[in-house]
Amino acid sequence: MQIGIVGLPNVGKSTLFNALTKTKGAQAENYPFCTIDPNIGVVEVPDERMQKITEVVKPQKVIPTTIEFVDIAGLVKGAHEGEGLGNQFLSHIRNCDAIAEVVRVFENRDIIHVHGEVNPQDDVSTIEMELVLADMHTVQKRLNKTKSSAKSGDKKMIAEAEFLEKLDKHLCGGNKAISYDLSDEEAEIMQELHLLTNKPFLYIANVNEEDIADFNAEEAKAKMGLKPEEIVIPVSAKLEEELVELGDEEGKEFLSSLGLEKSGLDLLIQAAYRKLDLRTYFTAGEKEVRAWTIPAGALAPQAAGVIHTDFEKGFIKVEVAFWEDLVKYGGEQGAKEKGLLRVEGKEYEVKDGDVCHFRFNV
């Protein structure tokens, strides 16, 4: 899974990226466009269930699932036309699975705001309009090409041109592509376009460290002009930066002292999984315990295919136990003795937290 981090200059994107990825890879200076090339960092997905499975199974190695974060330079008005090298930056996030938009909520006169004052609603509007305008350019370019092909009377090209005209009108209204109601045929074309606004959005409210424990999501959404169903994650980039310097136990104590249970990274990852409707299952044996990410509703053969395409093609059955049962009864054998290790076939929908052992023919 890849998440693109966007926002105006000086909203804390690069500071947050460095903290999330525990690196110093992104420049974080008090001036616009200090980031030029995209910064890419891979982060292990924290999962307490995996730790507990590992304590029981005692494998030779543990392999968590990962998320890739892509931090691009701050966007400004006119980015879709190349202002501030916007076009170049936007190309780096076209293939991301989701967009995390960092919005500055904190006040600090020492840190320059590109528009002169902190206004979360205006900031969200600026970023999203630039993304919509960039998508309009992509759609119109494809539409001109399709119209030319449709002159031959090709029914497929005529239908595509009609769809692109409707989509262009939808975007012209300031709407994101993801809110367009697609038919199955249109969905295929939409996927080919790699539109920036045809992705789930998450909003990161960058707040002062002292305000994070009392963060009110509904108030933040109102400040940002967001709909009630949107997901807003409170993060203090400064706090996350401090956490990087601490060990796991010290970090937990530090968060606890602030009245927090989870770090911003944990909250962001959990929100991304919810927004993308993803699930995690595990494989566990003496050689390794490993986490795998699948879409909700994936059947056993599809889940097996995440490991290797041969597993899906030659799928026979899956032996499955829920992770809590495996831990409670000391492993696979204990779960089996309690009747909690099941054998399932091709129609089994793999659940979040399942521990699976696939059987297949090569």
C-alpha positions in Angstrom: 0.0 0.0 0.0 1.3 3.4 -1.0 0.1 6.7 0.6 0.9 10.1 -1.0 1.3 13.0 1.5 0.2 16.3 0.1 -0.3 19.8 1.5 0.7 23.4 1.2 4.3 24.4 1.9 5.3 24.7 5.5 2.3 22.7 7.0 4.6 20.1 8.5 4.6 17.5 5.8 8.3 16.8 5.6 8.7 16.9 9.4 5.8 14.4 9.7 7.3 12.2 6.9 10.6 12.1 8.7 8.9 11.1 12.0 6.6 8.5 10.4 9.5 6.8 8.5 12.0 7.4 11.3 14.5 8.9 8.9 15.9 12.3 8.1 15.2 11.8 4.4 13.0 14.8 3.8 14.2 18.4 4.1 12.1 20.3 6.7 13.0 24.0 6.6 11.1 27.2 7.2 10.7 28.1 3.6 8.5 27.0 0.7 9.7 24.3 -1.7 12.5 23.0 0.4 11.4 19.5 -0.8 12.0 19.1 -4.6 12.4 15.4 -5.3 9.8 13.1 -3.8 10.8 11.4 -0.5 9.8 7.7 -0.3 9.8 5.8 3.0 8.7 2.3 3.9 7.1 1.8 7.3 6.3 -1.5 9.1 2.7 -1.7 10.1 2.5 -2.1 13.9 0.3 -5.1 14.9 0.1 -6.3 18.5 -1.6 -9.5 17.3 1.5 -10.5 15.4 3.7 -10.0 18.4 1.5 -12.3 20.5 1.4 -15.0 17.7 5.2 -14.7 17.6 5.5 -15.3 21.3 3.7 -18.7 20.9 5.1 -19.9 17.6 8.7 -18.7 18.2 9.7 -18.4 14.5 13.1 -17.8 13.0 12.0 -14.5 11.6 9.0 -12.1 11.7 7.8 -10.2 8.6 5.2 -7.5 9.1 3.3 -5.9 6.3 4.4 -2.5 5.2 3.1 0.9 3.9 5.1 3.2 1.6 4.7 6.9 2.2 5.5 9.4 -0.7 6.1 13.0 0.4 6.0 15.5 -2.4 6.8 19.2 -2.4 4.2 21.7 -1.1 1.5 22.5 -3.6 0.3 26.1 -4.3 -2.3 27.8 -6.4 -1.5 27.1 -10.0 0.2 23.7 -9.3 -1.9 22.1 -12.1 -0.3 24.5 -14.6 3.2 23.9 -13.2 3.3 26.7 -10.7 5.9 25.8 -8.1 6.8 22.8 -10.3 3.4 21.4 -9.5 2.9 19.1 -12.5 6.2 17.4 -11.8 5.3 16.9 -8.2 1.7 15.6 -8.9 3.0 12.9 -11.2 4.7 11.3 -8.2 1.4 10.4 -6.5 -0.7 9.3 -9.4 -0.1 5.6 -8.6 -0.7 5.9 -4.8 -3.6 4.0 -3.3 -4.7 6.9 -1.0 -3.9 10.6 -0.4 -3.1 11.9 3.1 -3.6 15.6 3.1 -1.7 17.5 5.9 -3.5 20.6 7.1 -1.9 23.0 9.4 -4.1 23.8 12.4 -1.4 24.9 14.8 -0.5 28.6 15.3 3.2 29.6 15.3 4.3 33.1 14.1 7.8 31.8 13.7 6.8 29.4 11.0 5.8 31.1 7.7 2.4 30.3 6.2 2.4 30.6 2.4 -0.9 32.6 2.5 0.1 34.7 5.4 -2.4 33.3 7.9 -3.6 29.9 9.1 -7.0 29.1 7.6 -7.6 25.3 7.4 -10.7 25.5 5.2 -9.0 27.7 2.6 -5.9 25.4 2.7 -8.0 22.3 2.0 -9.9 24.1 -0.7 -6.7 25.2 -2.4 -5.1 21.8 -2.4 -8.2 19.9 -3.6 -9.0 22.4 -6.3 -5.5 22.0 -7.7 -5.9 18.2 -7.8 -9.3 18.5 -9.5 -7.9 20.9 -12.1 -5.0 18.5 -12.7 -7.5 15.8 -13.3 -9.5 18.0 -15.6 -6.4 18.4 -17.7 -5.9 14.6 -17.8 -9.5 14.0 -18.8 -9.7 16.7 -21.5 -6.4 15.4 -23.0 -7.9 11.9 -23.2 -11.2 13.2 -24.4 -9.6 15.0 -27.4 -7.9 11.8 -28.4 -11.0 9.7 -28.0 -13.2 12.1 -30.0 -10.7 11.8 -32.9 -11.0 8.0 -32.8 -14.8 8.2 -32.4 -15.1 9.9 -35.9 -14.6 6.5 -37.5 -17.9 5.4 -35.9 -16.3 3.0 -33.4 -19.1 2.4 -30.8 -16.6 1.8 -28.0 -14.9 5.2 -28.6 -18.2 7.0 -28.9 -19.3 5.6 -25.5 -15.9 6.5 -24.0 -16.2 10.1 -25.3 -19.7 10.4 -23.8 -18.4 9.2 -20.4 -15.4 11.5 -20.5 -17.6 14.5 -21.3 -19.8 13.7 -18.3 -16.8 13.2 -16.1 -15.3 16.5 -17.2 -18.5 18.3 -16.4 -18.5 16.6 -12.9 -14.9 17.8 -12.3 -15.7 21.3 -13.6 -18.3 21.5 -10.7 -15.4 21.3 -8.3 -16.2 17.6 -7.5 -13.6 14.8 -6.9 -13.6 12.0 -9.5 -14.2 9.5 -6.7 -17.7 10.9 -6.1 -18.8 10.1 -9.7 -21.2 7.2 -9.9 -19.6 4.7 -12.4 -20.9 1.9 -14.5 -18.7 -1.2 -14.8 -17.6 -0.1 -18.3 -16.8 3.4 -17.1 -14.9 2.0 -14.1 -12.3 0.4 -16.4 -11.7 3.7 -18.2 -11.5 5.6 -14.9 -8.8 3.2 -13.7 -6.7 3.8 -16.8 -6.8 7.6 -16.2 -5.0 7.4 -12.7 -6.8 10.5 -11.6 -5.6 12.1 -8.4 -9.1 12.7 -6.9 -10.2 9.1 -7.7 -8.5 8.0 -4.5 -9.7 7.9 -0.9 -8.6 10.9 1.1 -7.4 11.0 4.7 -6.9 14.4 6.5 -4.1 14.9 9.0 -4.7 17.8 11.3 -1.2 19.0 12.4 -1.9 20.4 15.8 0.2 21.8 18.7 1.5 19.1 21.0 -0.4 20.5 24.0 -3.7 20.4 22.1 -3.6 16.9 20.8 -5.1 15.1 23.9 -8.2 17.3 23.7 -8.6 17.1 19.9 -12.2 17.3 18.8 -12.7 15.7 15.3 -16.0 17.3 14.7 -14.7 20.8 15.4 -11.7 20.1 13.2 -13.9 19.0 10.3 -16.0 22.2 10.6 -12.7 24.3 10.6 -11.6 22.4 7.5 -15.0 22.5 5.8 -15.2 18.7 5.5 -18.2 16.4 5.4 -19.0 14.5 8.6 -18.1 11.1 7.1 -14.5 12.2 6.3 -11.6 10.9 8.5 -9.5 13.4 10.3 -6.4 12.1 12.2 -4.9 14.4 14.9 -1.1 14.5 14.7 1.5 16.7 16.2 4.5 16.5 13.8 6.7 17.9 16.6 5.5 15.2 19.0 6.1 12.5 16.4 9.6 13.8 15.9 10.3 13.5 19.6 8.9 9.9 19.7 11.5 8.9 17.1 14.2 9.5 19.6 12.6 7.2 22.2 12.5 3.4 22.5 9.2 1.5 22.4 8.6 1.5 26.2 9.8 5.1 26.6 7.5 6.1 23.8 4.5 4.4 25.3 5.2 6.2 28.7 5.6 9.5 26.9 2.3 9.1 25.0 0.6 8.0 28.2 1.9 11.1 30.0 0.1 13.2 27.4 -3.1 11.2 27.7 -2.6 9.4 24.4 -2.8 5.7 23.7 -1.4 5.6 20.1 1.1 7.5 18.1 0.1 9.5 15.0 1.6 6.7 12.8 -0.6 4.1 14.4 -3.7 6.2 14.0 -2.9 7.0 10.4 -2.3 3.4 9.4 -5.5 2.2 11.1 -7.4 5.0 9.3 -5.8 4.0 6.0 -6.9 0.4 6.4 -10.4 1.5 7.3 -10.7 3.9 4.4 -9.3 1.4 1.8 -11.3 -1.4 3.4 -8.3 -3.7 3.9 -7.8 -6.7 6.2 -4.8 -8.5 7.6 -4.3 -12.3 7.8 -1.2 -14.2 9.1 0.8 -17.2 8.2 2.7 -18.8 11.1 5.3 -21.5 11.2 8.8 -22.3 12.5 10.5 -20.5 9.7 8.5 -17.3 9.9 5.4 -15.4 11.1 4.2 -13.0 8.4 1.3 -10.6 7.9 -0.5 -10.2 4.6 -2.8 -7.4 3.4 -6.0 -8.3 1.5 -9.1 -6.4 0.4 -12.3 -7.0 2.5 -14.3 -9.9 1.1 -11.3 -11.7 -0.4 -12.0 -15.4 -0.8 -9.4 -18.0 0.3 -7.8 -18.5 -3.2 -7.4 -14.7 -3.7 -5.8 -14.4 -0.2 -3.5 -17.2 -1.2 -2.6 -15.4 -4.4 -1.2 -12.5 -2.4 1.6 -14.9 -1.3 2.1 -16.3 -4.8 0.0 -16.6 -8.0 0.7 -20.4 -8.0 -1.1 -20.6 -4.6 -4.3 -19.1 -6.1 -4.1 -21.2 -9.3 -3.5 -24.5 -7.5 -5.6 -23.8 -4.4 -7.1 -26.9 -2.7 -8.0 -25.8 0.8 -7.0 -23.7 3.7 -6.5 -24.6 7.4 -7.6 -21.6 9.4 -7.7 -20.6 13.0 -8.5 -17.2 14.5 -5.3 -15.6 16.0 -6.8 -15.3 19.6 -7.6 -19.0 19.6 -4.1 -19.9 18.4 -2.5 -17.8 21.1 -4.9 -18.9 23.9 -4.3 -22.6 23.2 -0.5 -22.5 22.6 -0.4 -22.9 18.8 -1.9 -24.7 15.9 -2.0 -28.1 17.7 -3.7 -26.7 20.7 -6.3 -24.9 18.6 -6.9 -28.1 16.7 -7.5 -30.2 19.8 -10.2 -27.7 20.9 -11.8 -27.9 17.5 -10.9 -24.4 16.6 -8.7 -25.2 13.5 -11.0 -25.5 10.5 -10.6 -26.7 7.0 -12.2 -24.3 4.5 -12.7 -24.4 0.7 -12.7 -21.9 -2.2 -15.7 -20.0 -1.0 -14.3 -19.1 2.4 -14.0 -15.4 3.0 -10.8 -14.8 4.9 -11.3 -12.7 8.0 -9.2 -10.0 9.6 -7.0 -11.8 12.1 -7.2 -15.3 10.6 -4.1 -17.5 10.7 -4.0 -19.5 7.5 -2.1 -22.5 6.2 -2.8 -23.0 2.4 -2.8 -26.3 0.6 -2.3 -26.2 -3.1 -1.1 -28.1 -6.2 1.7 -26.7 -8.3 
